[in-house]
């Protein structure tokens, strides 16, 4: 598996047991018509379709580069999956098209999360639900023991993300975003997932792996010398007995009113 594919898969699978538990609590059921906003490489879509054999799912993704990985991921369930090239701020479906909409790690990239939530709600049936999962920069990770230099690298990554129009603090505002977009019965939950010592390196790579470090260097946010220093500290950290990485994600769910959106 290539490095990008490995990171994309791990970003879903490490947290998926906790995510699916909360999605079920928020009302996701077999037999539903589901829209996955920003479906990317479709690892999450494939997991959903395997877990819910009566579900039909549409994956909305603007990036053409994701299409090959998406086709591979969904090949075993292709009869229940449709890929659509479009973005979260311009959803090309009519009202009532779906029972459930997912937006997983999408709102941190969109310039107007409230409008993206409005777009998602607009294609749901009355009573249908939108669930958003995203990061909150104030509660994203914890390492035991602490890894020297990690907070500095993550601060540079946050700055790079903001420079591209994103916001990695969006997870802390999900309740307000869904409420402003017109959702009712808004619920929130924070999920936590933790590595074992033997999986700590994978968790760390998902947080700040080679792809992200390369992007920071190319954009001028870190120097090669800073990367070398961090990688040396990382190598020492990976020798720590009992090492562990704990990650957190925020989840929020809101419904379309029974009378429909106004």
Secondary structure by P-SEA (a helix, b strand, c coil): ccaaaaaaaaacccaaaaaaaaaaaacccccccccccccccaaaaaaaaaacccbbbbbbbccccaaaaaaaaaccccccbbbbbccccccccccccccbbbbcccccccccaaaaaaaaaaaccccbbbbbbbbbccccccccccccaaaaaaaaaaaaaaaacccccccccaaaaaaaacccbbbbbbbbbbbcccaaaaaaaaaccaaaaaaaaaaccccaaaaaaaaaaaaaaaaccccbbbbbbbbbbbbccccccc
